Amino acid sequence: MLTLYIGNKNYSSWSMRPWVLLKQGNIRFEEVKVRFDSFDADSQFKTTVTAITPTGKVPVLVDEDLVVWDTLAIAEYLAEQYPQAQLWPVDRADRARARSLCAEMHSGFTALRGHCPMNIEASLPDVGALIWRDQAGVRADVARIVAMWCALLAEHGGPMLFGTFSVVDAYYAPVAMRLRSYALPVPPEVTAYMDRLCALPDVQAWIDGALAEQDFLAFEEPYRLKR
């Protein structure tokens, strides 16, 4: 059976992607959470994960003696191994575009990710308002996401970005978490898409898991001193 090593569900946006993808694809796997005690070299987290992958980062997918790390590599491996799950769009042009959008998420949107770290449990509208006022890079990132999502929804008719659920929706699920937690302004069609995405049973299961953790980590909380 596959084993997926993840971090704290409340904070680990990278872990959320393959977890949701596996669940939505009805692919059986064992979940192993490695708590974020610290990211120092001698932390329990680093000691545990470095024993599995040289990157010392989550998520990590283990399939018997094969170790796959990095969310895009994991997505491609799952798509190859489980074609019946149809994780990428069926149409060739749509697949190419979907891969481009995942790569854009993978390497871009650094202002949004840096200023608005994922924190599902938190409600930070006041912080979000200040970030929106002061950070032009965040406004630019959100504008790009809004344009992307609106164009895809208009082209494919929803309910997901390419019609049916795909890797792209899993990849952008953590963005939806950020937009919600920080209450960043988006148009109604984007809010409606985020509501549909969060209503998917497997996305809701991740959110429920994040809320159940009750694990406040000060080094992951740039805007709060306590819960």
URFEN-V336400 format. One record per helix or strand. SS is the DSSP state (H for helix, E for strand). FROM is the first residue (numbers start at 1). LEN is the number of residues. If there is no record, write none. Layout:
SS;FROM;LEN + SS;FROM;LEN
This chain:
E;2;5 + H;13;12 + E;29;5 + H;44;7 + E;60;4 + E;66;4 + H;71;11 + H;83;3 + H;92;16 + H;110;6 + H;125;10 + H;136;21 + E;160;1 + E;163;1 + H;167;15 + H;188;12 + H;201;13 + H;218;3
